[in-house]
Amino acid sequence: MQKAIWWLLLKPSALTLSNVREILIASHIVPWSNCDSNEQRRDGANGILLCAHIDKLFVAHLLTFVKQGAKFVSKLSLNIDYSLLKRLGIEAGYELCCDHLITYIKIALKNI
């Protein structure tokens, strides 16, 4: 997947729009173990670029995305201290900024 998402390094975070490459991490939207095929595993569109602290929440399923009208927005788990996250600049309701990710976001939501 790393080769398939090289172009992500030219893009900002899908959520915060930060473009500080040193703090950005690419993760699978649909986890490797949940992919139906090797093609899905290697598909660059199954990669999401997030700031490191947001990526950790995403991987731990403490932050996810929900459909709201025609867009997807961030949703925080009930198992986390919202006031702590707010101090880090993380709140629910932030819009996902990359339309090409929508296919895999929908697949991931089915697996939750």
C-alpha positions, 0 to 999 in steps of 0.5 A: 500500500505504501507505493500506492499512496505515494501521492498522499504525501502531496496532500494534507490530512483528510480531516484537519487539512494540515500539510506538515508531513512530519506528523502525518500518517497513512492508515488503511480505512478498511483494515488489512484483515477486513479487506475482501481482496489483495486489490482492496489492501493495495488500493490507494483509495483505501488509505487515509492521511491523518495527523498522528494523534487523530490517526491513533484515535481512528485506529483504536476506533475512538474516532470514526466517520458518520454520514451526515447528508451528502458528507461524512463527519467525524464522530467520537466514541463515548469511551473517551474524555471529550474535554481532553480531546477538545484541548487537543483541537479534536471535536465531533462534526469535522467534515472529511475532506476527501471525496475519493475516500467515500467508497472505503469509508462506507465499507468500513462503517458496515464492519463496525 
